[in-house]
Amino acid sequence: MIVLNGEPSGVSPGETLAQVLDRLGVSPDARGVAVAVDGEVVPRADWEVFTLAQDARVEVLTAMQGG
C-alpha cells in the first residue's frame, strides 16, 4: 500500500509521481510544489519517470504565502 500525505491511497506501485500529482489535481508545472518519497525530495525533472515502489510514503507539499 502506498501512503500519500499520511493517508492510505489508491495509488498503485509503478505509477509515476506525475500521475500522482494529476490525481491530486496539482499541475506538475505549478510553482511552490515539492514531492518527497520515503523522506527524500525528488527533483521536479524526475517526476515523469520516477515510479513508486510498494509501501512508498509520498508527501506532496505546496508552499503558501502568508504569516
C-alpha positions in Angstrom: 0.0 0.0 0.0 1.3 3.5 -0.9 0.8 6.2 1.7 0.0 9.6 0.3 0.3 12.7 2.6 -0.1 10.4 5.6 -3.1 8.5 4.4 -3.6 5.2 2.7 -4.2 5.8 -1.0 -5.4 4.2 -4.2 -2.1 4.8 -5.8 -0.6 1.7 -7.3 3.1 0.6 -7.4 4.6 1.6 -10.8 2.7 4.9 -11.1 4.8 7.9 -11.6 4.9 11.0 -9.4 3.4 12.9 -12.4 0.4 10.6 -12.3 0.0 11.1 -8.5 0.1 14.9 -9.0 -2.6 14.5 -11.7 -4.8 12.5 -9.2 -4.4 15.3 -6.7 -5.3 18.0 -9.3 -1.8 19.5 -9.0 -0.1 20.7 -12.2 3.4 19.5 -12.4 4.3 23.0 -13.6 2.9 24.7 -10.6 5.3 26.8 -8.6 5.9 26.0 -5.0 5.3 22.3 -5.3 7.8 19.7 -3.9 7.5 15.9 -3.6 9.3 13.6 -1.2 9.3 9.8 -1.4 10.4 8.0 1.7 11.8 11.2 3.2 13.9 12.1 0.1 12.9 15.1 -2.1 12.6 14.0 -5.8 13.8 16.6 -8.3 11.0 18.0 -10.5 12.9 16.8 -13.6 12.4 13.2 -12.4 8.6 13.3 -11.7 7.6 12.0 -15.1 9.9 8.9 -14.8 10.1 8.3 -11.0 7.9 5.2 -10.4 6.6 4.3 -6.9 7.5 1.1 -5.2 5.2 -0.9 -3.0 4.9 0.6 0.5 6.3 4.0 -0.6 5.5 7.0 1.5 4.8 10.1 -0.6 4.4 13.6 0.6 3.3 16.4 -1.8 4.0 19.8 -0.3 2.8 23.2 -1.6 4.3 26.5 -0.4 1.8 29.0 0.9 2.2 32.7 1.3 1.3 34.5 4.5 2.5 34.6 8.0 
